């Protein structure tokens, strides 16, 4: 699972800065997310909510 660090974190003996992306096993990733140290990233190909698309204005003619 890919996560983005929100806080500095030492992993495998190396200090990682906020903003770094790490690829961790599910349990380690969830532990960091629950502590508020990281946030989960959406995996490529994974389902995600659709972004709302702006609708074009409805055009009407006078008298319609």
C-alpha positions as CSV (number, residue, x, y, z in Angstrom):
1,X,0.0,0.0,0.0
2,X,1.3,3.5,-0.9
3,X,1.2,6.2,1.8
4,X,2.3,9.8,1.9
5,X,3.9,10.9,5.1
6,X,2.4,13.8,7.0
7,X,4.9,13.8,9.8
8,X,8.6,12.8,9.9
9,X,9.0,9.1,10.4
10,X,11.9,6.6,10.8
11,X,11.3,3.4,8.8
12,X,13.9,0.7,8.4
13,X,16.5,2.8,10.1
14,X,16.0,5.8,7.7
15,X,14.4,9.1,8.5
16,X,11.7,10.0,6.0
17,X,10.4,13.6,5.7
18,X,6.8,14.7,5.3
19,X,5.6,14.4,1.7
20,X,7.6,11.3,1.0
21,X,5.8,8.4,-0.6
22,X,6.4,4.9,1.0
23,X,5.3,1.5,-0.2
24,X,4.4,-0.5,2.9
25,X,2.6,-3.7,3.8
26,X,-1.1,-3.1,4.7
27,X,-0.6,-3.5,8.5
28,X,2.3,-1.0,8.7
29,X,0.5,1.5,6.4
30,X,-2.7,1.3,8.5
31,X,-0.8,1.8,11.7
32,X,0.8,5.0,10.4
33,X,-2.5,6.3,9.1
34,X,-4.2,5.6,12.4
35,X,-1.5,7.5,14.3
36,X,-1.9,10.5,12.0
37,X,1.6,10.1,10.6
38,X,0.6,9.3,7.0
39,X,-2.4,9.3,4.7
40,X,-3.3,6.5,2.3
41,X,-3.0,7.1,-1.5
42,X,-5.3,5.7,-4.1
43,X,-3.7,2.9,-6.0
44,X,-3.6,3.0,-9.8
45,X,-6.5,1.0,-11.2
46,X,-8.4,1.1,-7.9
47,X,-11.9,2.3,-7.9
48,X,-12.4,5.8,-6.8
49,X,-15.3,8.2,-6.6
50,X,-16.0,9.9,-9.9
51,X,-15.1,13.6,-10.1
52,X,-18.2,15.7,-10.7
53,X,-18.1,17.0,-14.3
54,X,-19.3,20.5,-14.9
55,X,-22.5,20.5,-16.9
56,X,-22.7,22.8,-19.9
57,X,-25.4,25.5,-19.6
58,X,-28.8,24.6,-21.1
59,X,-29.4,26.7,-24.1
60,X,-32.9,27.8,-25.0
61,X,-34.2,30.0,-27.6
62,X,-36.5,32.9,-26.9
63,X,-40.1,31.7,-27.0
64,X,-39.3,28.1,-26.1
